[in-house]
């Protein structure tokens, strides 16, 4: 390793310095250079060192935070894409009338497409015939059992047989088994007939819908379509609702509206799919058929009922309030009585038509409503008129 010779004139010594490369000279500055840099930059305080370390740690924390945030955003975007893909692939299986084969398949699809079209025959005549048949069989078995009892009771030897089951013969057991079997069949028929009778009969609009659809489309031959003519024997599987008549009125109003967009508000996607893409081809089963989502119709009906209840309560009270503020005259008294009668009549009619209340319940509700209005007249009047007169009479 080479070096250089240096002579110190003050000390009189000769020093041998090792050879330094250019890179070492650049990396390792001389003391004078370090002194000059120290004078230029100034001394570094501990706070400066601490801030530099804090800046380093803070930069690492921000980098980690932004990395985590980026992962969250990426995962959320991927999840949203998967949900959107699932919605695109989500399909509903809805039987469309125009795609069903013409005949019984199309008739079955039509009857199942809406609860208002679920009309079937009750076969009340056949029920009566079967009930009479089983009733006659049970009557004959009853006579046979009575004859066997009397026969065994008249014989002194077998008289004790009727007092215990241990000595009953096989003939009696066979007869009782036959009675049991026939009675079970008869009781099942009675229960089935009772349940069928409890079902509701179709309304005029429901029957007309089925009649015109069968007449216009002719999916069946005349002999097979004869069940539509048995109107008195038809029943509907639609569950009885309190506001069924209001539902029909709302649907009729929606059909009469000249704006199809309003009608579409009451049809969900699944409902529109029943007739979607049918076109105007005659005989495809969708001509004149309009479906509405039952849940949305019921929402409108409930809103109408709330408005009717508020009107029945507020309008009479408002009229009676102004009448009670007037001086007591025969004409005003007649007006108050007329308002009471009309309001009570309207209330009773609403309860009878739009609810399943029984007769005594309608009477009790109407009496309570009328009493409420009378009490209101007696307590409102501002110290004169009907208020004071009712209060003094009380």
KOLKE-741258 format. One record per residue (C-alpha): residue number from 1; residue in three letters; chain; y, x, z. Coordinates in steps of 0.02 Angstrom, whole numbers, always signed. Example, Ala and Ser with C-alpha at 12.3 -4.5 7.8 and 13.67 -1.06 7.14 Angstrom:
// residues 2
[1, 'ALA', 'A', [-225, +615, +390]]
[2, 'SER', 'A', [-53, +684, +357]]
This chain:
// residues 394
[1, 'UNK', 'A', [+0, +0, +0]]
[2, 'UNK', 'A', [+164, +78, -54]]
[3, 'UNK', 'A', [+329, +89, +40]]
[4, 'UNK', 'A', [+503, +167, +43]]
[5, 'UNK', 'A', [+582, +304, +147]]
[6, 'UNK', 'A', [+744, +271, +244]]
[7, 'UNK', 'A', [+848, +400, +344]]
[8, 'UNK', 'A', [+945, +343, +496]]
[9, 'UNK', 'A', [+1093, +465, +504]]
[10, 'UNK', 'A', [+1150, +409, +677]]
[11, 'UNK', 'A', [+980, +430, +761]]
[12, 'UNK', 'A', [+918, +567, +649]]
[13, 'UNK', 'A', [+753, +478, +615]]
[14, 'UNK', 'A', [+658, +449, +458]]
[15, 'UNK', 'A', [+576, +274, +446]]
[16, 'UNK', 'A', [+443, +219, +326]]
[17, 'UNK', 'A', [+469, +34, +277]]
[18, 'UNK', 'A', [+329, -63, +199]]
[19, 'UNK', 'A', [+355, -127, +23]]
[20, 'UNK', 'A', [+406, -310, +13]]
[21, 'UNK', 'A', [+385, -421, -135]]
[22, 'UNK', 'A', [+515, -532, -210]]
[23, 'UNK', 'A', [+433, -689, -140]]
[24, 'UNK', 'A', [+432, -619, +35]]
[25, 'UNK', 'A', [+614, -577, +21]]
[26, 'UNK', 'A', [+652, -755, -30]]
[27, 'UNK', 'A', [+543, -835, +106]]
[28, 'UNK', 'A', [+598, -719, +244]]
[29, 'UNK', 'A', [+789, -706, +247]]
[30, 'UNK', 'A', [+874, -561, +329]]
[31, 'UNK', 'A', [+955, -573, +501]]
[32, 'UNK', 'A', [+1126, -568, +424]]
[33, 'UNK', 'A', [+1084, -712, +310]]
[34, 'UNK', 'A', [+1017, -811, +456]]
[35, 'UNK', 'A', [+1176, -771, +553]]
[36, 'UNK', 'A', [+1287, -827, +411]]
[37, 'UNK', 'A', [+1185, -990, +389]]
[38, 'UNK', 'A', [+1198, -1021, +576]]
[39, 'UNK', 'A', [+1386, -1001, +570]]
[40, 'UNK', 'A', [+1398, -1115, +418]]
[41, 'UNK', 'A', [+1284, -1256, +478]]
[42, 'UNK', 'A', [+1317, -1241, +663]]
[43, 'UNK', 'A', [+1188, -1241, +801]]
[44, 'UNK', 'A', [+1057, -1381, +799]]
[45, 'UNK', 'A', [+1055, -1488, +954]]
[46, 'UNK', 'A', [+898, -1570, +1028]]
[47, 'UNK', 'A', [+966, -1741, +980]]
[48, 'UNK', 'A', [+965, -1689, +798]]
[49, 'UNK', 'A', [+784, -1637, +811]]
[50, 'UNK', 'A', [+738, -1799, +898]]
[51, 'UNK', 'A', [+827, -1904, +766]]
[52, 'UNK', 'A', [+737, -1813, +628]]
[53, 'UNK', 'A', [+570, -1848, +709]]
[54, 'UNK', 'A', [+618, -2030, +740]]
[55, 'UNK', 'A', [+668, -2049, +558]]
[56, 'UNK', 'A', [+500, -1980, +507]]
[57, 'UNK', 'A', [+406, -2101, +621]]
[58, 'UNK', 'A', [+516, -2248, +564]]
[59, 'UNK', 'A', [+485, -2211, +382]]
[60, 'UNK', 'A', [+298, -2212, +414]]
[61, 'UNK', 'A', [+312, -2380, +507]]
[62, 'UNK', 'A', [+411, -2461, +366]]
[63, 'UNK', 'A', [+284, -2397, +241]]
[64, 'UNK', 'A', [+141, -2474, +341]]
[65, 'UNK', 'A', [+237, -2639, +360]]
[66, 'UNK', 'A', [+271, -2652, +174]]
[67, 'UNK', 'A', [+90, -2609, +135]]
[68, 'UNK', 'A', [+30, -2750, +251]]
[69, 'UNK', 'A', [+156, -2871, +176]]
[70, 'UNK', 'A', [+98, -2828, +1]]
[71, 'UNK', 'A', [-84, -2861, +51]]
[72, 'UNK', 'A', [-37, -3031, +125]]
[73, 'UNK', 'A', [+57, -3080, -33]]
[74, 'UNK', 'A', [-86, -3025, -144]]
[75, 'UNK', 'A', [-214, -3121, -40]]
[76, 'UNK', 'A', [-105, -3277, -41]]
[77, 'UNK', 'A', [-83, -3269, -228]]
[78, 'UNK', 'A', [-269, -3249, -253]]
[79, 'UNK', 'A', [-303, -3396, -138]]
[80, 'UNK', 'A', [-178, -3504, -232]]
[81, 'UNK', 'A', [-258, -3457, -396]]
[82, 'UNK', 'A', [-430, -3503, -329]]
[83, 'UNK', 'A', [-365, -3672, -268]]
[84, 'UNK', 'A', [-284, -3705, -436]]
[85, 'UNK', 'A', [-445, -3658, -524]]
[86, 'UNK', 'A', [-542, -3775, -410]]
[87, 'UNK', 'A', [-422, -3917, -450]]
[88, 'UNK', 'A', [-442, -3885, -635]]
[89, 'UNK', 'A', [-630, -3890, -621]]
[90, 'UNK', 'A', [-627, -4043, -505]]
[91, 'UNK', 'A', [-682, -4194, -605]]
[92, 'UNK', 'A', [-723, -4373, -558]]
[93, 'UNK', 'A', [-870, -4470, -623]]
[94, 'UNK', 'A', [-801, -4640, -671]]
[95, 'UNK', 'A', [-896, -4766, -777]]
[96, 'UNK', 'A', [-787, -4817, -922]]
[97, 'UNK', 'A', [-817, -4987, -999]]
[98, 'UNK', 'A', [-794, -4934, -1179]]
[99, 'UNK', 'A', [-923, -4795, -1159]]
[100, 'UNK', 'A', [-1058, -4906, -1085]]
[101, 'UNK', 'A', [-1188, -4980, -1203]]
[102, 'UNK', 'A', [-1148, -5158, -1251]]
[103, 'UNK', 'A', [-1256, -5281, -1156]]
[104, 'UNK', 'A', [-1312, -5285, -975]]
[105, 'UNK', 'A', [-1253, -5104, -944]]
[106, 'UNK', 'A', [-1075, -5151, -991]]
[107, 'UNK', 'A', [-1082, -5314, -892]]
[108, 'UNK', 'A', [-1144, -5219, -738]]
[109, 'UNK', 'A', [-1006, -5089, -759]]
[110, 'UNK', 'A', [-875, -5227, -773]]
[111, 'UNK', 'A', [-936, -5320, -619]]
[112, 'UNK', 'A', [-937, -5158, -520]]
[113, 'UNK', 'A', [-768, -5097, -583]]
[114, 'UNK', 'A', [-666, -5202, -462]]
[115, 'UNK', 'A', [-704, -5305, -307]]
[116, 'UNK', 'A', [-622, -5457, -384]]
[117, 'UNK', 'A', [-755, -5460, -521]]
[118, 'UNK', 'A', [-908, -5453, -406]]
[119, 'UNK', 'A', [-967, -5631, -441]]
[120, 'UNK', 'A', [-1150, -5679, -432]]
[121, 'UNK', 'A', [-1253, -5836, -413]]
[122, 'UNK', 'A', [-1307, -5897, -242]]
[123, 'UNK', 'A', [-1455, -5999, -308]]
[124, 'UNK', 'A', [-1428, -6132, -177]]
[125, 'UNK', 'A', [-1550, -6252, -261]]
[126, 'UNK', 'A', [-1691, -6125, -256]]
[127, 'UNK', 'A', [-1651, -6086, -76]]
[128, 'UNK', 'A', [-1672, -6269, -33]]
[129, 'UNK', 'A', [-1836, -6279, -127]]
[130, 'UNK', 'A', [-1907, -6126, -40]]
[131, 'UNK', 'A', [-1849, -6187, +130]]
[132, 'UNK', 'A', [-1928, -6357, +100]]
[133, 'UNK', 'A', [-2089, -6274, +43]]
[134, 'UNK', 'A', [-2104, -6164, +197]]
[135, 'UNK', 'A', [-2048, -6307, +307]]
[136, 'UNK', 'A', [-2189, -6416, +239]]
[137, 'UNK', 'A', [-2317, -6276, +265]]
[138, 'UNK', 'A', [-2262, -6255, +444]]
[139, 'UNK', 'A', [-2273, -6443, +471]]
[140, 'UNK', 'A', [-2453, -6446, +411]]
[141, 'UNK', 'A', [-2500, -6299, +520]]
[142, 'UNK', 'A', [-2418, -6384, +667]]
[143, 'UNK', 'A', [-2524, -6540, +636]]
[144, 'UNK', 'A', [-2682, -6433, +625]]
[145, 'UNK', 'A', [-2643, -6348, +789]]
[146, 'UNK', 'A', [-2608, -6515, +875]]
[147, 'UNK', 'A', [-2772, -6587, +809]]
[148, 'UNK', 'A', [-2869, -6436, +874]]
[149, 'UNK', 'A', [-2788, -6452, +1045]]
[150, 'UNK', 'A', [-2828, -6637, +1059]]
[151, 'UNK', 'A', [-3005, -6610, +999]]
[152, 'UNK', 'A', [-3040, -6477, +1129]]
[153, 'UNK', 'A', [-2952, -6575, +1266]]
[154, 'UNK', 'A', [-3058, -6732, +1234]]
[155, 'UNK', 'A', [-3219, -6634, +1256]]
[156, 'UNK', 'A', [-3264, -6611, +1439]]
[157, 'UNK', 'A', [-3355, -6450, +1406]]
[158, 'UNK', 'A', [-3212, -6365, +1312]]
[159, 'UNK', 'A', [-3070, -6441, +1412]]
[160, 'UNK', 'A', [-3050, -6282, +1513]]
[161, 'UNK', 'A', [-3026, -6178, +1356]]
[162, 'UNK', 'A', [-2846, -6236, +1343]]
[163, 'UNK', 'A', [-2807, -6165, +1515]]
[164, 'UNK', 'A', [-2848, -5984, +1473]]
[165, 'UNK', 'A', [-2847, -5867, +1323]]
[166, 'UNK', 'A', [-3007, -5781, +1367]]
[167, 'UNK', 'A', [-3118, -5915, +1290]]
[168, 'UNK', 'A', [-3017, -5955, +1135]]
[169, 'UNK', 'A', [-3120, -5955, +977]]
[170, 'UNK', 'A', [-3088, -5859, +818]]
[171, 'UNK', 'A', [-3036, -6016, +727]]
[172, 'UNK', 'A', [-2889, -6042, +844]]
[173, 'UNK', 'A', [-2835, -5859, +828]]
[174, 'UNK', 'A', [-2840, -5868, +639]]
[175, 'UNK', 'A', [-2736, -6027, +640]]
[176, 'UNK', 'A', [-2605, -5949, +755]]
[177, 'UNK', 'A', [-2594, -5794, +647]]
[178, 'UNK', 'A', [-2564, -5903, +495]]
[179, 'UNK', 'A', [-2430, -5999, +591]]
[180, 'UNK', 'A', [-2345, -5837, +639]]
[181, 'UNK', 'A', [-2344, -5769, +462]]
[182, 'UNK', 'A', [-2274, -5931, +389]]
[183, 'UNK', 'A', [-2144, -5949, +525]]
[184, 'UNK', 'A', [-2079, -5771, +497]]
[185, 'UNK', 'A', [-2061, -5807, +312]]
[186, 'UNK', 'A', [-1971, -5969, +350]]
[187, 'UNK', 'A', [-1853, -5889, +475]]
[188, 'UNK', 'A', [-1810, -5749, +352]]
[189, 'UNK', 'A', [-1767, -5879, +221]]
[190, 'UNK', 'A', [-1658, -5974, +344]]
[191, 'UNK', 'A', [-1562, -5818, +394]]
[192, 'UNK', 'A', [-1540, -5765, +212]]
[193, 'UNK', 'A', [-1479, -5939, +165]]
[194, 'UNK', 'A', [-1356, -5938, +309]]
[195, 'UNK', 'A', [-1287, -5768, +258]]
[196, 'UNK', 'A', [-1270, -5822, +77]]
[197, 'UNK', 'A', [-1179, -5981, +128]]
[198, 'UNK', 'A', [-1057, -5881, +234]]
[199, 'UNK', 'A', [-1001, -5781, +82]]
[200, 'UNK', 'A', [-837, -5831, +3]]
[201, 'UNK', 'A', [-823, -5928, -157]]
[202, 'UNK', 'A', [-720, -5846, -296]]
[203, 'UNK', 'A', [-542, -5898, -320]]
[204, 'UNK', 'A', [-482, -5975, -481]]
[205, 'UNK', 'A', [-404, -5813, -541]]
[206, 'UNK', 'A', [-564, -5715, -507]]
[207, 'UNK', 'A', [-673, -5841, -597]]
[208, 'UNK', 'A', [-552, -5851, -744]]
[209, 'UNK', 'A', [-553, -5661, -761]]
[210, 'UNK', 'A', [-743, -5658, -775]]
[211, 'UNK', 'A', [-746, -5809, -890]]
[212, 'UNK', 'A', [-620, -5742, -1015]]
[213, 'UNK', 'A', [-696, -5568, -1016]]
[214, 'UNK', 'A', [-869, -5637, -1056]]
[215, 'UNK', 'A', [-795, -5754, -1186]]
[216, 'UNK', 'A', [-690, -5623, -1276]]
[217, 'UNK', 'A', [-814, -5478, -1274]]
[218, 'UNK', 'A', [-980, -5575, -1287]]
[219, 'UNK', 'A', [-1088, -5435, -1214]]
[220, 'UNK', 'A', [-1238, -5552, -1189]]
[221, 'UNK', 'A', [-1322, -5687, -1288]]
[222, 'UNK', 'A', [-1275, -5866, -1248]]
[223, 'UNK', 'A', [-1432, -5898, -1147]]
[224, 'UNK', 'A', [-1409, -5743, -1039]]
[225, 'UNK', 'A', [-1225, -5779, -1010]]
[226, 'UNK', 'A', [-1256, -5955, -942]]
[227, 'UNK', 'A', [-1234, -5895, -762]]
[228, 'UNK', 'A', [-1046, -5895, -791]]
[229, 'UNK', 'A', [-1048, -6084, -812]]
[230, 'UNK', 'A', [-1124, -6110, -638]]
[231, 'UNK', 'A', [-956, -6105, -552]]
[232, 'UNK', 'A', [-1008, -6205, -399]]
[233, 'UNK', 'A', [-1153, -6088, -370]]
[234, 'UNK', 'A', [-1056, -5926, -387]]
[235, 'UNK', 'A', [-1008, -5819, -238]]
[236, 'UNK', 'A', [-904, -5662, -222]]
[237, 'UNK', 'A', [-954, -5505, -131]]
[238, 'UNK', 'A', [-772, -5465, -100]]
[239, 'UNK', 'A', [-739, -5456, +87]]
[240, 'UNK', 'A', [-625, -5594, +145]]
[241, 'UNK', 'A', [-448, -5531, +172]]
[242, 'UNK', 'A', [-305, -5617, +257]]
[243, 'UNK', 'A', [-184, -5588, +114]]
[244, 'UNK', 'A', [-298, -5615, -36]]
[245, 'UNK', 'A', [-180, -5743, -113]]
[246, 'UNK', 'A', [-33, -5624, -96]]
[247, 'UNK', 'A', [-135, -5487, -178]]
[248, 'UNK', 'A', [-164, -5600, -328]]
[249, 'UNK', 'A', [+21, -5644, -337]]
[250, 'UNK', 'A', [+73, -5461, -335]]
[251, 'UNK', 'A', [-51, -5418, -472]]
[252, 'UNK', 'A', [+12, -5560, -581]]
[253, 'UNK', 'A', [+191, -5503, -558]]
[254, 'UNK', 'A', [+143, -5326, -608]]
[255, 'UNK', 'A', [+60, -5391, -767]]
[256, 'UNK', 'A', [+214, -5491, -813]]
[257, 'UNK', 'A', [+332, -5344, -792]]
[258, 'UNK', 'A', [+391, -5275, -960]]
[259, 'UNK', 'A', [+394, -5097, -893]]
[260, 'UNK', 'A', [+222, -5015, -896]]
[261, 'UNK', 'A', [+285, -4868, -793]]
[262, 'UNK', 'A', [+304, -4980, -640]]
[263, 'UNK', 'A', [+125, -5041, -659]]
[264, 'UNK', 'A', [+64, -4861, -671]]
[265, 'UNK', 'A', [+135, -4829, -498]]
[266, 'UNK', 'A', [+0, -4945, -430]]
[267, 'UNK', 'A', [-143, -4860, -521]]
[268, 'UNK', 'A', [-219, -4699, -461]]
[269, 'UNK', 'A', [-295, -4567, -574]]
[270, 'UNK', 'A', [-471, -4632, -544]]
[271, 'UNK', 'A', [-416, -4810, -582]]
[272, 'UNK', 'A', [-334, -4761, -746]]
[273, 'UNK', 'A', [-490, -4667, -799]]
[274, 'UNK', 'A', [-588, -4831, -809]]
[275, 'UNK', 'A', [-497, -4881, -967]]
[276, 'UNK', 'A', [-425, -4714, -1022]]
[277, 'UNK', 'A', [-454, -4670, -1204]]
[278, 'UNK', 'A', [-522, -4842, -1249]]
[279, 'UNK', 'A', [-397, -4874, -1387]]
[280, 'UNK', 'A', [-365, -5043, -1467]]
[281, 'UNK', 'A', [-537, -5066, -1543]]
[282, 'UNK', 'A', [-592, -5248, -1518]]
[283, 'UNK', 'A', [-752, -5281, -1423]]
[284, 'UNK', 'A', [-749, -5119, -1324]]
[285, 'UNK', 'A', [-739, -5213, -1159]]
[286, 'UNK', 'A', [-565, -5155, -1108]]
[287, 'UNK', 'A', [-458, -5280, -1203]]
[288, 'UNK', 'A', [-343, -5366, -1079]]
[289, 'UNK', 'A', [-421, -5275, -930]]
[290, 'UNK', 'A', [-297, -5198, -809]]
[291, 'UNK', 'A', [-351, -5114, -648]]
[292, 'UNK', 'A', [-245, -5081, -494]]
[293, 'UNK', 'A', [-281, -4973, -344]]
[294, 'UNK', 'A', [-320, -5089, -201]]
[295, 'UNK', 'A', [-242, -4977, -68]]
[296, 'UNK', 'A', [-73, -4976, -155]]
[297, 'UNK', 'A', [-74, -5164, -181]]
[298, 'UNK', 'A', [-111, -5189, +3]]
[299, 'UNK', 'A', [+37, -5078, +47]]
[300, 'UNK', 'A', [+154, -5191, -52]]
[301, 'UNK', 'A', [+77, -5346, +25]]
[302, 'UNK', 'A', [+99, -5277, +201]]
[303, 'UNK', 'A', [+281, -5241, +163]]
[304, 'UNK', 'A', [+305, -5420, +101]]
[305, 'UNK', 'A', [+225, -5489, +259]]
[306, 'UNK', 'A', [+338, -5385, +370]]
[307, 'UNK', 'A', [+490, -5449, +276]]
[308, 'UNK', 'A', [+428, -5629, +292]]
[309, 'UNK', 'A', [+402, -5611, +480]]
[310, 'UNK', 'A', [+576, -5538, +501]]
[311, 'UNK', 'A', [+651, -5678, +396]]
[312, 'UNK', 'A', [+562, -5814, +496]]
[313, 'UNK', 'A', [+628, -5740, +658]]
[314, 'UNK', 'A', [+804, -5685, +609]]
[315, 'UNK', 'A', [+865, -5822, +491]]
[316, 'UNK', 'A', [+838, -5969, +611]]
[317, 'UNK', 'A', [+912, -5871, +755]]
[318, 'UNK', 'A', [+1065, -5828, +651]]
[319, 'UNK', 'A', [+1091, -6011, +600]]
[320, 'UNK', 'A', [+1062, -6078, +775]]
[321, 'UNK', 'A', [+1181, -5950, +848]]
[322, 'UNK', 'A', [+1325, -6012, +741]]
[323, 'UNK', 'A', [+1281, -6194, +772]]
[324, 'UNK', 'A', [+1274, -6166, +960]]
[325, 'UNK', 'A', [+1451, -6096, +958]]
[326, 'UNK', 'A', [+1520, -6259, +889]]
[327, 'UNK', 'A', [+1567, -6409, +995]]
[328, 'UNK', 'A', [+1426, -6527, +1036]]
[329, 'UNK', 'A', [+1425, -6668, +911]]
[330, 'UNK', 'A', [+1292, -6783, +841]]
[331, 'UNK', 'A', [+1300, -6697, +672]]
[332, 'UNK', 'A', [+1277, -6523, +746]]
[333, 'UNK', 'A', [+1135, -6585, +855]]
[334, 'UNK', 'A', [+1046, -6654, +703]]
[335, 'UNK', 'A', [+1072, -6488, +614]]
[336, 'UNK', 'A', [+994, -6392, +759]]
[337, 'UNK', 'A', [+844, -6508, +763]]
[338, 'UNK', 'A', [+825, -6492, +575]]
[339, 'UNK', 'A', [+829, -6302, +585]]
[340, 'UNK', 'A', [+698, -6307, +723]]
[341, 'UNK', 'A', [+583, -6420, +623]]
[342, 'UNK', 'A', [+599, -6324, +460]]
[343, 'UNK', 'A', [+577, -6155, +545]]
[344, 'UNK', 'A', [+425, -6212, +644]]
[345, 'UNK', 'A', [+348, -6288, +488]]
[346, 'UNK', 'A', [+375, -6128, +390]]
[347, 'UNK', 'A', [+300, -6026, +531]]
[348, 'UNK', 'A', [+147, -6137, +543]]
[349, 'UNK', 'A', [+122, -6133, +354]]
[350, 'UNK', 'A', [+133, -5944, +352]]
[351, 'UNK', 'A', [+8, -5924, +493]]
[352, 'UNK', 'A', [-112, -6047, +409]]
[353, 'UNK', 'A', [-101, -5971, +234]]
[354, 'UNK', 'A', [-93, -5786, +272]]
[355, 'UNK', 'A', [-206, -5768, +422]]
[356, 'UNK', 'A', [-378, -5821, +481]]
[357, 'UNK', 'A', [-312, -5912, +633]]
[358, 'UNK', 'A', [-405, -6069, +687]]
[359, 'UNK', 'A', [-322, -6237, +706]]
[360, 'UNK', 'A', [-293, -6226, +892]]
[361, 'UNK', 'A', [-225, -6050, +870]]
[362, 'UNK', 'A', [-102, -6111, +737]]
[363, 'UNK', 'A', [-45, -6252, +852]]
[364, 'UNK', 'A', [-22, -6134, +1000]]
[365, 'UNK', 'A', [+74, -6007, +895]]
[366, 'UNK', 'A', [+187, -6141, +822]]
[367, 'UNK', 'A', [+223, -6215, +994]]
[368, 'UNK', 'A', [+268, -6043, +1060]]
[369, 'UNK', 'A', [+383, -6009, +912]]
[370, 'UNK', 'A', [+472, -6176, +933]]
[371, 'UNK', 'A', [+491, -6146, +1121]]
[372, 'UNK', 'A', [+568, -5976, +1084]]
[373, 'UNK', 'A', [+701, -6054, +974]]
[374, 'UNK', 'A', [+739, -6189, +1102]]
[375, 'UNK', 'A', [+759, -6060, +1240]]
[376, 'UNK', 'A', [+874, -5961, +1126]]
[377, 'UNK', 'A', [+986, -6114, +1099]]
[378, 'UNK', 'A', [+990, -6147, +1286]]
[379, 'UNK', 'A', [+1043, -5971, +1331]]
[380, 'UNK', 'A', [+1170, -5937, +1193]]
[381, 'UNK', 'A', [+1334, -6029, +1181]]
[382, 'UNK', 'A', [+1469, -5928, +1266]]
[383, 'UNK', 'A', [+1496, -6056, +1405]]
[384, 'UNK', 'A', [+1526, -6203, +1289]]
[385, 'UNK', 'A', [+1438, -6307, +1162]]
[386, 'UNK', 'A', [+1249, -6315, +1165]]
[387, 'UNK', 'A', [+1230, -6166, +1278]]
[388, 'UNK', 'A', [+1322, -6248, +1421]]
[389, 'UNK', 'A', [+1243, -6417, +1393]]
[390, 'UNK', 'A', [+1066, -6347, +1390]]
[391, 'UNK', 'A', [+1103, -6240, +1543]]
[392, 'UNK', 'A', [+1174, -6389, +1640]]
[393, 'UNK', 'A', [+1027, -6498, +1591]]
[394, 'UNK', 'A', [+908, -6363, +1649]]
